Amino acid sequence: MPLTKDNKLHQVKVIVDYAPIGLGKYAYMKVYGPNKTLLKISSFPHGVDTIAPGKAKFATTISDSTIKQVSAYVMFTDSFRNANYSNPTSINLNLGQTLQPQREPTKL
């Protein structure tokens, strides 16, 4: 979604529903450009409370106005990013586009 009227900054925002998986796990979102170059990584520095069902909200800003499409990839993991606690969730986005949420929660 555009952050300014001149559309030079765009925010990539992903909200993921999750089921309980145990004490504080970590989660991150990687955003890739159209040529598969890693642009940004967003994470929770203190982990995510995954004892009860909830939502994890990821957001980052893309300042390169020449980029029109990105792919976002979300994963729940341990603090060292060695063990995966979820299936990967990925989505392709056109910058400026707003998508409606999907109803299927991420399986952890």
TAMO-V458090 format. One record per backbone hydrogen bond with DSSP energy under -0.5 kcal/mol. NH is the residue of the N-H (numbers start at 1). CO is the residue of the C=O. If there is no record, write none. Layout:
# TAMO-V458090
nh=NH co=CO
nh=NH co=CO
This chain:
# TAMO-V458090
nh=3 co=9
nh=4 co=9
nh=7 co=4
nh=10 co=62
nh=11 co=1
nh=12 co=60
nh=13 co=11
nh=14 co=58
nh=16 co=56
nh=18 co=54
nh=19 co=106
nh=21 co=50
nh=22 co=50
nh=25 co=48
nh=26 co=77
nh=28 co=75
nh=29 co=42
nh=30 co=73
nh=31 co=40
nh=32 co=71
nh=33 co=37
nh=34 co=69
nh=36 co=33
nh=39 co=31
nh=40 co=31
nh=42 co=29
nh=44 co=27
nh=45 co=43
nh=47 co=44
nh=48 co=25
nh=50 co=48
nh=54 co=18
nh=56 co=16
nh=57 co=55
nh=58 co=14
nh=58 co=56
nh=60 co=12
nh=62 co=10
nh=63 co=61
nh=65 co=63
nh=67 co=64
nh=70 co=93
nh=71 co=32
nh=72 co=91
nh=73 co=30
nh=74 co=89
nh=75 co=28
nh=77 co=26
nh=78 co=83
nh=81 co=78
nh=85 co=76
nh=86 co=76
nh=87 co=107
nh=89 co=74
nh=91 co=72
nh=93 co=70
nh=95 co=68
nh=95 co=93
nh=97 co=94
nh=105 co=103
nh=106 co=17
nh=108 co=106
